[in-house]
């Protein structure tokens, strides 16, 4: 072996040793890996323990829960005990806590009628929801769901749950229920600093909920049931898909995570935020199961092992009422802009702005008079029609002008029927529009202004909890469908019922479409009229499509659309009957006489068409 070979081996060895040293994990990385392994071990230990408990014989189920106790555990005295229920309540909310796990097992929201005609809504009970706090120590893991806590300092609105350790330390969960729907929770540890690594600064929370069906319309309620969360840095609120199974990881820290169904929510708020990378999942349930979705959330938040600082949380457990949530948010002690009112889905940014600053105020004003909610929807429709009437009338008058001028336009452009003369035909029509003082676009632009309001109500009405359980005429509940006939089997595209308000809505849509088509047909010239024949069949199909979409929707929304479209058709019919075509034509003729000798009286569109015509003729000459 020569010198060069020896030097080569020495260099290769140096490179390998250096590379291994450079890539070895840091102390923080080693601790993070150990923590992750510990948390995985927690889940595995829980599963094994559940199997053991399932095989054990219950000695006295009325007094003591039989649990296998690990006598080597720091908290082995807290691993065996008696499950005791603790109730916190006020005039609006009743919460049942369990000394086993030290968390909420049942939530009852008062004064909201349940789906089974009970006076209060049970949002969840011990079969549906669970929350577990997990800590990874140097020698063992601490899982609150396995521990029995001792209650103290108990009143109607407060309680402290304590689990004692063998070394004299303890874990305490302190609850305080506010005056309505806000619950404060403090997680504290004392005398346990030595069991955690010096770099340990986070706890993990596993939160699950089997979301109950609270309304009659399973499919409709499911459209508004999802996991919501608010990002701390950007301030935006996002949600998981309502229509399919979904798993998602948060990209930044979050202020809160909420399990939301159509009219009620449970939101967990962290004072120190939840770390980025929280795992959220939503799984659809079958119709008839009594549940909508299975929600799971795995989150991490700050934890102080020294006990000098508590991990503080707040929970909103209540109805999705925009004004109410705004008031409750002001009670928060965290000093954050929580923006919890985003739990009330008012639509996309423009539609939300309309609902937030117009519809809500009008709705609150009308409900303040004590009107029935069906009357409120009618009054809102009338008010919107009054506001938009000037635009509607302007649109109609523009169409009426086009209608009375149709014979003159046909006569003036009949020599341009060849395909190559279509540019000249359009130019001539634009010139006539200008001389008669008619704008072909004014007939449709004002109508487009009404569309955002129509769409805004699509989001507002299904999310208005004030409509829940309210009856009007034949509708027993304005927040769900109103069947005139039901059958037990689900039919694709229709469901298991026929909704009367949906049928009325589609009938009003058909009537309104007929009026609109007649109005447009009376003003079309030449090929436009032929194209209109094809278009009208497409428009008549729309009401049929709406039936399949809206048959499951709330009767309140269908009723609003029915009233709105019926009024629109009535307004169009009234304007048609009160318009004097001869008088209108005389005014237009006067405009024509005043402008026919004025070459400058030409619309911008007509000028552009004329320029395009000249350019086309010039190109044709060049080709020749």
Secondary structure as UniProt FT lines:
FT   HELIX           3..23
FT   HELIX           27..55
FT   TURN            61..63
FT   TURN            71..72
FT   TURN            74..75
FT   HELIX           76..78
FT   STRAND          85..89
FT   STRAND          93..98
FT   STRAND          104..109
FT   TURN            110..111
FT   TURN            115..116
FT   STRAND          121..124
FT   TURN            126..128
FT   STRAND          129..136
FT   STRAND          141..143
FT   HELIX           144..146
FT   STRAND          150..152
FT   STRAND          158..164
FT   TURN            166..167
FT   STRAND          170..177
FT   STRAND          182..190
FT   HELIX           193..195
FT   TURN            198..199
FT   STRAND          202..212
FT   HELIX           218..222
FT   TURN            223..224
FT   STRAND          226..231
FT   TURN            232..234
FT   STRAND          237..239
FT   STRAND          246..249
FT   STRAND          254..260
FT   STRAND          264..274
FT   TURN            276..277
FT   STRAND          279..284
FT   TURN            287..288
FT   STRAND          291..302
FT   TURN            305..306
FT   STRAND          311..319
FT   HELIX           322..329
FT   TURN            330..331
FT   HELIX           340..343
FT   HELIX           349..354
FT   HELIX           355..359
FT   HELIX           360..367
FT   TURN            368..370
FT   HELIX           373..413
FT   HELIX           414..416
FT   HELIX           419..421
FT   HELIX           422..436
FT   TURN            440..441
FT   HELIX           442..460
FT   HELIX           461..463
FT   HELIX           465..467
FT   TURN            468..469
FT   TURN            473..474
FT   TURN            478..479
FT   STRAND          483..491
FT   TURN            492..494
FT   STRAND          495..499
FT   HELIX           500..521
FT   TURN            522..523
FT   HELIX           527..550
FT   TURN            551..552
FT   HELIX           555..578
FT   HELIX           581..595
FT   TURN            596..597
FT   TURN            599..600
FT   HELIX           604..623
//
